[in-house]
Amino acid sequence: MINLENSVQYIKGVGPKRASKFKKLNILTIRDLFYFIPRDYEDTTDFKSIGEADLGEKSSHKVEVIGKPTVLRPRAKLSILKVPVKDDSSNAQLVWFNQEYLKNKFRIGQSLVVNGKVSRNGMEIQIMNPVFENPEKMKKIGSINPIYTLTEGISNNEITKIMRFAIKEYVHLLEEYLPLDLKSKFNLLSIEEAVKNIHFPKNNLLLEKARKTLAFQELLTLQLGLFTIKNRNLSDENTIIFKNSADTPEIDEFIKKLPFNLTNAQIRVFEEIEKDMESSKQMNRLVQGDVGSGKTIVAVLAMFKASLSGYQSVMMAPTEILARQHFEALNQFYSELDIKCELLVGSLKPKDKGKILEELSLGNIDVLIGTHAIIQDGVDFKNLGLAITDEQHRFGVKQRAVLTKKGRNPDTIVMTATPIPRTLALIIYGDLDISIIDELPPGRKKIETYAVGKDLIQRMNEFIRKQIEEGRQAYIVCPLIEESDALRVNSAEELYLDFKERIFKEFNVGLLHGKMKATEKDMIMEKFKQNEIQILVSTTVIEVGVNVPNSNIMAVYNAERFGLAQLHQLRGRVGRGQYQSYCILINESRKNTSMERMRILQKSDDGFEISEKDLELRGPGEFFGTRQHGIPELKVANLISDIKILKVVQSEANLIIEEDPRLKLDKHKKLKYKIKTMFKEIDREITFN
């Protein structure tokens, strides 16, 4: 008996050969076919009289043929077929290019429905390359027709025909899994009606309801799954409880001796972390803070608390140079305390690595900082209590899980300098509690940001030269590694050679990009840090992390090709020292949206405000890859364009979890199964015990 998990090849009209083409579109099963949502629609329901038609727009018309077809041949290999028609308002010509064979399909007095783009040639109204049908047997005209994403060897007509057959034969197999009260509350369609109307909507109202229904179901399943992961450590079993703040006065003393005052935001976030550490629930907390907001000191305090409670801590960074930077910073903070820090990175000599691993397993190391090397086999802690991941978006969920398995349910903190609006963060980091450091330390100089055209590049180069002669350094960022014939944009290699051999030949110029080996990248960055390289030409590989206080210029070529949030991250590489810093955005686009984006960056240095604007301007599309975060791929919903639905869903998901945390009620059983299925696809196990 056929079911929705059967291969798509068993649908009439598919077969093994066409199934291999469907595979390229990620359609393997009948269920996949139903959730292959049209990318757009052609609405031919808008019937107008010829006299009312908008020039340059497609519209549908009921017309009568009033003359014989004529064929013009203005030049070789070009024929123009014209058929005169009329309605009650006006006359027009139906016009086709190189389709002379159609002329025998028309006769005087014949009634037609046509759909095409209306234009005017002199006094003549023309309907260009129209689709035409008999008014008694309309199939394409008078309906809303799906337009699918295609692959080589399969047409939109073929997918449409197969989809019609599949829906007719198998849509009844789709199972309802939303509770009836929820469907009624939000006026949602049945799953059958939603799938029918997302592919072949009867009208625009039903299309909108179908989209809302399917997006609501998908987002609710996703959000409940993430909330379940967050809440699965509700029991007191096997969790670490750290000392109360009353028993650790050393932390207050440490804060008083710092050479700077903590901001109110830093104090608030550390209090949230302390509360988690002192509770019987395992901490899973995201610390989100803009570039330069001071996340590191919050981590320092948390690791100090762990040490005072007799536990080890670990901090994982995405690159060796960033790990070394953290190691140096932590050693400075802990210099007068009895806290032993060590660094574990891939470039260590086997003898040194062996010694660290031995000391770690004996419990003689309190804080371990490192790269991916930390999550390898053989790295064993005696008593790991706190695991911190820096720049979380550079790691996958599985890597984070491996890190936490190094201890017995250690508390975890993940830190990111990528500001994300809270509603989106609840999805992207839905299994974590969220803390936001939304305040910059006082005294930081604002980075002066300028958007310029390529006509000002020479002036910019003179400015860079002057700054370097005064002892400063500059980052130059390009969107590509090497020159591309397809894209007329600057490449890092091309610019590096031009700078090195011609424009800045008196200075040391370095090149950095993602295809380099990790050791090579770290070596280049170390040279830049030591001012052995004055100008570093790079791709966005320098977006994250390294602190070079002497560098005060960030120039970004083809800034129009980057997202606002990404440009803000790049800008955050400078402004870290005592010198006035500058960000120069070279915008080569004349589009209004591009100009507007540059204006936002010139006006604002608030990463959260910028990320909100980024979402508004970019519209639909992924904010950044969600699969890296362990989120199932969304087939219908869009995290940006469906933000209103997402807010409603988050509220409902909270109510469901409050009422039935383990989803044990009968009305939630099918929903529970759907959640397990959704997360199983990305090997992320969900338990409801």
Order of alpha helices (4+ residues) and beta strands (2+ residues): alpha-alpha-beta-beta-beta-beta-beta-beta-beta-beta-alpha-alpha-alpha-alpha-alpha-alpha-beta-alpha-beta-alpha-beta-alpha-beta-beta-alpha-beta-alpha-beta-beta-alpha-beta-alpha-beta-alpha-beta-beta-alpha-beta-alpha-alpha-alpha-alpha
